[in-house]
């Protein structure tokens, strides 16, 4: 059993232990809706933490029992006055947010089917993405019922967030208390501090929320640190949720790590693409000392090895530098032809792009675009050349990204 599966099993068992309280059987009219409208009268926020000082947070709830420590995560229970507590896993590292939420839910529903011996019909009421302090989160709300002869009705609320180089996952398995759950977990995410922060603190971070047709479904993070040579290391991470045809949830987590020069010229890049908890693509792009570029790795279970010629490729930081430089040019000179490696479009070749900078949106921001053939990403850029918002078509649907947090300076 992998460490993620172990944590999923542990939290699922904690949630399933509350099944008799969190679920309900049919009796009369209107009872289920009444249960699902319940909210808790939360206490004043108070400090909670581990007895060894490993973490501390301020939440409107009471810590229930002691913190259970584990090799990969610590377990925390929060009492809000409902029959079942909120259960949280405080990971010792960052995990794939979307895949973890999906894995946890699947484990709970599998345990319910084992417990009752009948099928569980589930449906997603809603999913969302947001920000608690500087920390982005995903939220997923389920309703379910078991088959006859004795139908049981329940709800499951999940949230996961990235915080100080670690992940915080919480679940509440009970009908109702949705706003109470969100308030308590948001407070935990926003205020939690860990005694140890092993990850190198970035000198620049920005967070954007992803949406399509008005539905927020994910987030992206860009963070910059310096590598051992003093050059920028750019980490780009995105987490996305969707509805599956079988009533479940789809999950995708993409991590890209770029090493670049201070000016943004790409040195190498790694990409890992998780889809529904499985690695769909794992690729490495490396500079062959001026002799071209080599791409190696796996795509959909098959091996990929390709070499292509291209003297220079741009990184995320390079694009920002291009846009920033164009802000000092006359309007008729604000176009740059560049090349980049964009596996979403072509994994074994570079792509040729045209970057445009248009008019000012206001005193601080410009409109811009990045064009690859017929594909266009429309952008709003800040004075550093970093995207404040973007709109483009991905897999046949229009996806927008709106920056909601930024800290630090690129240059």
Backbone torsions as a table, in degrees:
resi	resn	phi	psi	omega
1	UNK	NA	126.1	179.4
2	UNK	-70.2	164.1	-179.2
3	UNK	-62.5	-37.1	178.8
4	UNK	-65.8	-40.2	178.5
5	UNK	-65.0	-37.0	179.2
6	UNK	-62.9	-46.6	179.5
7	UNK	-64.6	-41.8	178.8
8	UNK	-59.5	-43.8	-179.8
9	UNK	-64.6	-42.1	-178.7
10	UNK	-63.1	-48.5	-179.3
11	UNK	-68.5	-38.5	178.7
12	UNK	-61.8	-40.3	178.7
13	UNK	-65.9	-38.9	176.4
14	UNK	-62.5	-42.1	178.8
15	UNK	-68.7	-42.5	-178.6
16	UNK	-66.8	-26.0	178.6
17	UNK	-62.3	-22.2	179.1
18	UNK	-94.6	10.4	-173.1
19	UNK	-56.4	-43.8	-176.8
20	UNK	-65.7	-23.9	175.9
21	UNK	-91.8	-40.2	-175.2
22	UNK	-74.2	-21.8	179.7
23	UNK	-103.7	171.7	-179.1
24	UNK	-147.8	150.0	176.8
25	UNK	-106.2	157.2	-173.7
26	UNK	-66.3	133.5	172.2
27	UNK	-161.8	98.8	176.3
28	UNK	88.3	-173.5	-176.6
29	UNK	-102.0	142.1	173.0
30	UNK	74.8	-0.5	-175.2
31	UNK	-68.1	-37.4	-175.3
32	UNK	-68.8	-43.8	179.0
33	UNK	-63.2	-36.1	177.9
34	UNK	-63.6	-42.0	177.5
35	UNK	-62.9	-40.6	-174.8
36	UNK	-76.9	-8.1	175.8
37	UNK	-95.4	-2.2	-176.9
38	UNK	-65.6	145.2	171.0
39	UNK	-135.3	157.1	-179.3
40	UNK	-92.3	150.3	168.2
41	UNK	-88.4	98.0	-171.8
42	UNK	-77.4	145.5	176.9
43	UNK	-74.1	172.9	173.2
44	UNK	-63.0	148.3	178.6
45	UNK	-60.6	142.6	-178.9
46	UNK	-143.7	158.6	179.3
47	UNK	-77.3	133.0	172.3
48	UNK	-130.1	162.0	178.2
49	UNK	179.9	178.9	177.2
50	UNK	-82.1	147.0	-178.3
51	UNK	-63.8	-25.2	179.8
52	UNK	-91.1	5.2	178.2
53	UNK	77.6	15.0	-177.4
54	UNK	-65.3	-29.9	177.5
55	UNK	-155.3	163.0	174.6
56	UNK	-150.2	149.5	-179.7
57	UNK	-155.2	163.9	178.6
58	UNK	-120.1	113.8	-174.8
59	UNK	-137.5	152.1	175.4
60	UNK	-84.0	60.7	-178.9
61	UNK	-159.1	172.3	-179.6
62	UNK	-114.3	132.5	176.0
63	UNK	-66.8	128.3	-178.3
64	UNK	-102.8	110.6	-179.7
65	UNK	77.2	-174.2	-179.0
66	UNK	-90.2	162.1	176.0
67	UNK	-74.4	129.8	178.1
68	UNK	-94.1	114.0	-177.1
69	UNK	-86.0	147.1	178.5
70	UNK	-142.1	170.0	-176.8
71	UNK	-67.7	-35.8	-176.6
72	UNK	-109.4	-20.2	-178.8
73	UNK	-159.4	154.4	172.9
74	UNK	-106.1	145.5	-176.1
75	UNK	-106.5	134.0	-176.9
76	UNK	-131.8	134.6	176.6
77	UNK	-112.3	135.7	-179.2
78	UNK	-122.3	122.8	-179.0
79	UNK	-91.1	121.9	177.4
80	UNK	-114.5	10.9	179.8
81	UNK	93.1	1.0	174.6
82	UNK	-88.6	171.7	-178.1
83	UNK	-64.4	-35.3	178.9
84	UNK	-115.3	144.8	-179.4
85	UNK	-81.7	169.3	168.0
86	UNK	-82.4	127.9	-179.9
87	UNK	-105.6	134.0	-177.4
88	UNK	-129.8	143.6	172.2
89	UNK	-112.5	121.6	177.6
90	UNK	-102.0	97.9	-175.3
91	UNK	-69.5	153.4	177.2
92	UNK	-86.7	-2.6	179.7
93	UNK	-149.7	178.4	174.7
94	UNK	-86.9	139.7	177.1
95	UNK	-119.6	169.9	178.2
96	UNK	-72.0	111.2	-170.0
97	UNK	-61.7	-52.5	-176.2
98	UNK	-65.0	-44.9	-179.3
99	UNK	-64.3	-36.0	179.9
100	UNK	-67.1	-44.7	176.8
101	UNK	-58.5	-43.4	179.2
102	UNK	-63.4	-46.8	-179.4
103	UNK	-61.1	-44.4	-180.0
104	UNK	-60.9	-45.5	-179.7
105	UNK	-63.5	-43.7	180.0
106	UNK	-60.6	-37.6	179.9
107	UNK	-66.6	-42.1	178.2
108	UNK	-61.0	-47.3	-177.2
109	UNK	-68.0	-35.0	175.5
110	UNK	-63.9	-41.1	178.8
111	UNK	-65.9	-35.8	178.6
112	UNK	-65.9	-41.8	178.8
113	UNK	-64.9	-37.5	177.5
114	UNK	-67.2	-40.1	-178.3
115	UNK	-65.2	-45.7	-173.6
116	UNK	-94.1	-17.2	179.0
117	UNK	73.4	16.7	177.9
118	UNK	-137.2	167.8	-179.3
119	UNK	-69.8	150.1	175.8
120	UNK	-112.6	121.8	176.7
121	UNK	-93.7	119.4	-175.3
122	UNK	-119.0	157.0	175.3
123	UNK	-151.5	147.6	177.8
124	UNK	-86.9	119.3	175.7
125	UNK	-75.5	-44.4	-176.6
126	UNK	-166.1	152.9	166.7
127	UNK	-137.6	156.6	-171.8
128	UNK	-154.3	165.8	172.2
129	UNK	-135.2	146.3	-178.6
130	UNK	-161.0	-165.6	-176.9
131	UNK	-134.4	129.8	173.9
132	UNK	-117.3	104.9	-170.2
133	UNK	63.3	-128.4	176.5
134	UNK	-91.1	5.1	-170.3
135	UNK	-103.9	121.9	175.5
136	UNK	-76.5	150.2	179.7
137	UNK	-140.7	159.1	168.3
138	UNK	-113.1	143.4	178.5
139	UNK	-131.9	139.3	-177.8
140	UNK	-139.2	129.7	-176.3
141	UNK	-121.2	122.8	-177.8
142	UNK	-114.6	151.8	163.3
143	UNK	-128.2	147.2	-179.1
144	UNK	-151.4	165.0	170.8
145	UNK	-149.8	151.4	177.4
146	UNK	-88.6	163.3	176.0
147	UNK	-71.4	168.9	173.1
148	UNK	-58.7	164.8	13.4
149	UNK	-88.0	-14.4	-178.5
150	UNK	-126.1	84.7	-176.6
151	UNK	-59.4	138.3	175.7
152	UNK	-121.8	134.8	-175.3
153	UNK	-114.7	134.8	-178.7
154	UNK	-148.9	170.7	176.9
155	UNK	-133.3	153.4	178.4
156	UNK	-138.7	126.6	178.2
157	UNK	-117.9	131.2	-177.4
158	UNK	-129.2	144.7	170.3
159	UNK	-143.1	142.5	174.9
160	UNK	-139.8	142.2	-176.9
161	UNK	-142.0	160.2	174.9
162	UNK	-103.4	127.6	-175.3
163	UNK	-146.2	119.0	175.8
164	UNK	49.1	46.9	178.5
165	UNK	74.5	13.9	179.3
166	UNK	-134.5	169.3	177.4
167	UNK	-115.0	143.8	176.7
168	UNK	-122.9	120.9	-179.2
169	UNK	-121.2	132.1	178.6
170	UNK	-133.7	150.0	-179.5
171	UNK	-142.6	144.0	173.0
172	UNK	-129.4	124.4	-174.7
173	UNK	-112.2	82.5	-180.0
174	UNK	-166.4	146.7	176.0
175	UNK	-66.0	127.8	178.6
176	UNK	89.6	-171.2	175.4
177	UNK	67.6	27.5	-175.6
178	UNK	-66.8	-49.8	-179.9
179	UNK	-65.3	-35.7	178.4
180	UNK	-63.8	-43.9	178.2
181	UNK	-59.4	-48.1	-178.1
182	UNK	-62.4	-41.3	-179.3
183	UNK	-65.2	-44.9	-178.5
184	UNK	-66.6	-47.8	-176.7
185	UNK	-69.5	-37.9	176.6
186	UNK	-60.5	-40.4	178.1
187	UNK	-65.3	-41.1	177.3
188	UNK	-60.3	-48.0	-178.1
189	UNK	-62.7	-43.2	-174.7
190	UNK	-70.8	-33.5	-171.5
191	UNK	-105.5	-11.1	-174.7
192	UNK	-66.1	137.9	174.9
193	UNK	-131.0	136.5	-179.6
194	UNK	-103.8	142.8	-179.6
195	UNK	-64.9	-32.7	179.6
196	UNK	-116.8	134.5	176.8
197	UNK	-129.2	89.4	-172.0
198	UNK	-73.2	-30.2	-177.7
199	UNK	-71.3	137.7	176.9
200	UNK	-60.6	126.5	-177.8
201	UNK	-68.2	129.3	-179.4
202	UNK	-71.5	149.3	175.1
203	UNK	-88.9	-9.8	175.5
204	UNK	-148.6	135.6	177.3
205	UNK	-143.1	138.9	169.2
206	UNK	-140.0	144.9	-179.0
207	UNK	-124.1	135.0	176.6
208	UNK	-127.4	145.9	174.2
209	UNK	-97.3	138.1	-178.2
210	UNK	-100.6	138.3	179.9
211	UNK	-146.9	159.0	176.0
212	UNK	-146.7	127.5	-178.5
213	UNK	52.8	38.4	177.4
214	UNK	82.3	-1.9	-179.9
215	UNK	-101.9	117.7	174.4
216	UNK	-76.0	130.6	-174.8
217	UNK	-132.6	-0.3	-178.0
218	UNK	-178.1	-174.6	178.3
219	UNK	-147.3	164.2	174.2
220	UNK	-133.9	147.1	177.8
221	UNK	-126.6	135.1	170.3
222	UNK	-119.1	124.6	179.1
223	UNK	-135.1	141.3	-178.2
224	UNK	-120.8	129.8	170.7
225	UNK	-126.7	178.1	176.2
226	UNK	-107.0	137.0	178.7
227	UNK	-83.0	-173.8	-175.5
228	UNK	-64.3	-22.5	179.0
229	UNK	-91.8	1.4	-178.8
230	UNK	83.1	9.7	178.2
231	UNK	-94.5	157.5	-178.8
232	UNK	-66.6	139.1	171.0
233	UNK	-118.6	116.2	-175.4
234	UNK	-105.9	124.2	176.0
235	UNK	-112.0	122.2	177.9
236	UNK	-115.7	123.7	-178.1
237	UNK	-131.9	136.0	174.8
238	UNK	-133.7	142.7	177.9
239	UNK	-126.2	133.1	-174.1
240	UNK	-140.5	138.2	176.2
241	UNK	-115.3	154.1	175.4
242	UNK	-153.3	171.1	178.5
243	UNK	-92.3	129.5	176.6
244	UNK	-89.0	156.4	-177.7
245	UNK	-64.9	-25.4	-177.1
246	UNK	-89.5	10.9	-178.7
247	UNK	93.6	-7.2	178.7
248	UNK	-88.8	-158.7	-176.8
249	UNK	-125.2	143.1	171.8
250	UNK	-96.3	150.4	-177.2
251	UNK	-138.4	140.8	175.9
252	UNK	-144.2	131.9	177.4
253	UNK	-129.9	124.4	-179.6
254	UNK	-123.3	125.7	177.0
255	UNK	-120.0	128.1	176.0
256	UNK	-123.7	133.8	178.0
257	UNK	-122.7	118.1	-178.8
258	UNK	-113.5	134.1	168.0
259	UNK	-107.4	128.4	-173.8
260	UNK	-141.4	168.8	172.7
261	UNK	-77.8	168.8	178.4
262	UNK	-58.6	-31.7	178.5
263	UNK	-80.9	-5.9	176.0
264	UNK	100.2	5.3	176.4
265	UNK	-72.0	128.4	-175.3
266	UNK	-72.1	135.6	173.7
267	UNK	-100.5	-49.2	176.1
268	UNK	-160.0	167.8	-176.6
269	UNK	-153.9	139.9	174.8
270	UNK	-120.9	143.4	-179.8
271	UNK	-135.9	133.6	172.8
272	UNK	-128.5	126.4	-175.3
273	UNK	-121.5	105.1	176.1
274	UNK	-92.1	131.5	174.6
275	UNK	-129.7	117.9	-177.4
276	UNK	53.6	42.8	174.1
277	UNK	81.7	-2.3	179.9
278	UNK	-114.4	146.8	178.6
279	UNK	-76.4	111.0	178.6
280	UNK	-85.9	-35.4	178.8
281	UNK	-143.9	136.1	174.1
282	UNK	-138.7	107.2	-169.4
283	UNK	-130.8	150.2	176.8
284	UNK	-132.3	126.0	176.3
285	UNK	-108.9	127.0	-178.9
286	UNK	-133.6	144.0	178.3
287	UNK	-78.8	127.4	-179.5
288	UNK	-92.3	48.9	175.0
289	UNK	51.3	47.7	177.2
290	UNK	88.5	-6.2	-178.4
291	UNK	-96.5	14.6	-179.0
292	UNK	117.3	-162.6	-177.1
293	UNK	-130.7	146.6	177.3
294	UNK	-120.2	132.3	174.1
295	UNK	-111.3	129.2	177.1
296	UNK	-139.1	155.2	178.3
297	UNK	144.2	-152.7	-177.3
298	UNK	-129.0	141.9	176.4
299	UNK	-133.8	115.8	178.4
300	UNK	52.0	43.5	175.9
301	UNK	85.6	-7.3	179.5
302	UNK	-108.5	156.1	179.9
303	UNK	-80.8	144.9	175.9
304	UNK	-128.9	129.4	173.5
305	UNK	-144.2	118.1	-177.8
306	UNK	-146.1	148.6	175.6
307	UNK	-125.9	133.4	177.6
308	UNK	-137.7	155.6	-178.5
309	UNK	-93.1	132.8	174.8
310	UNK	-171.3	118.8	-174.3
311	UNK	-67.4	-32.0	-175.8
312	UNK	-151.3	136.3	175.6
313	UNK	-121.1	148.7	-179.5
314	UNK	-94.6	150.7	174.7
315	UNK	-104.7	-179.5	174.3
316	UNK	-58.2	-42.8	178.5
317	UNK	-66.3	-34.8	177.8
318	UNK	-63.5	-41.6	177.5
319	UNK	-61.6	-43.0	178.0
320	UNK	-61.1	-40.1	179.5
321	UNK	-65.2	-40.7	177.2
322	UNK	-59.4	-49.2	-177.9
323	UNK	-64.7	-41.0	179.2
324	UNK	-61.6	-41.8	179.1
325	UNK	-64.3	-37.0	-178.9
326	UNK	-68.1	-20.0	-179.3
327	UNK	-66.5	-17.8	179.5
328	UNK	-95.0	-1.2	-175.3
329	UNK	-99.1	158.7	173.0
330	UNK	-60.7	156.0	-174.0
331	UNK	-57.6	-34.2	-176.7
332	UNK	-81.0	0.7	179.7
333	UNK	-116.3	12.1	-174.7
334	UNK	-91.7	59.0	176.1
335	UNK	-138.9	133.6	178.8
336	UNK	-130.2	129.8	172.1
337	UNK	-93.0	126.4	-178.0
338	UNK	-140.8	171.9	176.3
339	UNK	-126.4	147.7	-179.8
340	UNK	-149.2	161.3	172.8
341	UNK	-99.7	114.8	-177.2
342	UNK	-127.0	86.3	-176.0
343	UNK	-56.9	-25.6	177.8
344	UNK	-62.1	-27.9	179.7
345	UNK	-99.1	-47.1	-179.4
346	UNK	-154.6	114.5	-174.0
347	UNK	-78.5	-26.0	-173.6
348	UNK	-111.0	17.5	176.8
349	UNK	-146.3	160.7	168.6
350	UNK	-84.0	163.6	176.8
351	UNK	-121.1	147.4	176.9
352	UNK	-91.4	131.4	-176.6
353	UNK	-127.9	155.8	173.0
354	UNK	-119.8	120.0	177.2
355	UNK	-99.4	127.9	178.5
356	UNK	-117.6	142.9	169.4
357	UNK	-119.7	125.1	-175.3
358	UNK	-104.8	-141.5	-174.7
359	UNK	-81.9	168.6	175.7
360	UNK	-72.1	141.5	171.5
361	UNK	-83.9	-41.1	176.5
362	UNK	-155.3	-162.2	-177.7
363	UNK	-67.2	-16.4	-175.3
364	UNK	-113.2	-25.2	-167.1
365	UNK	-122.8	153.2	177.0
366	UNK	-121.0	155.5	167.5
367	UNK	-89.8	143.9	177.1
368	UNK	-150.5	179.2	176.6
369	UNK	-155.1	157.6	172.1
370	UNK	-126.1	118.5	-174.6
371	UNK	-113.0	131.6	172.6
372	UNK	-128.8	102.7	-174.3
373	UNK	60.4	-127.4	179.4
374	UNK	-84.6	-6.2	-177.5
375	UNK	-88.3	134.0	179.8
376	UNK	-132.7	135.4	171.2
377	UNK	-110.7	118.2	179.2
378	UNK	-88.6	137.8	-170.9
379	UNK	-131.9	151.8	162.5
380	UNK	-118.8	129.4	-169.8
381	UNK	-119.7	144.1	177.5
382	UNK	-88.5	177.6	-177.2
383	UNK	-60.7	-19.5	177.1
384	UNK	-86.1	-4.1	-178.0
385	UNK	88.3	2.3	-179.9
386	UNK	-83.2	145.2	-178.5
387	UNK	-71.9	129.1	172.9
388	UNK	-88.9	-35.5	175.6
389	UNK	-152.4	158.0	177.6
390	UNK	-151.2	153.2	176.3
391	UNK	-139.8	130.3	178.1
392	UNK	-158.0	170.0	-179.5
393	UNK	-100.4	122.8	178.9
394	UNK	-125.1	124.3	179.8
395	UNK	51.4	40.7	173.6
396	UNK	84.4	1.9	177.7
397	UNK	-130.0	149.9	-179.1
398	UNK	-79.7	125.1	-178.4
399	UNK	-119.4	133.4	178.1
400	UNK	-114.4	145.5	174.6
401	UNK	-123.2	129.8	-178.7
402	UNK	-124.6	118.6	-179.2
403	UNK	-68.9	131.8	-177.7
404	UNK	-121.3	-8.2	179.9
405	UNK	-154.7	137.1	174.0
406	UNK	-147.6	141.4	-179.4
407	UNK	-148.1	133.1	178.1
408	UNK	97.6	-175.1	-179.4
409	UNK	-131.4	143.7	-179.0
410	UNK	-75.9	-29.4	-171.9
411	UNK	-125.1	NA	NA
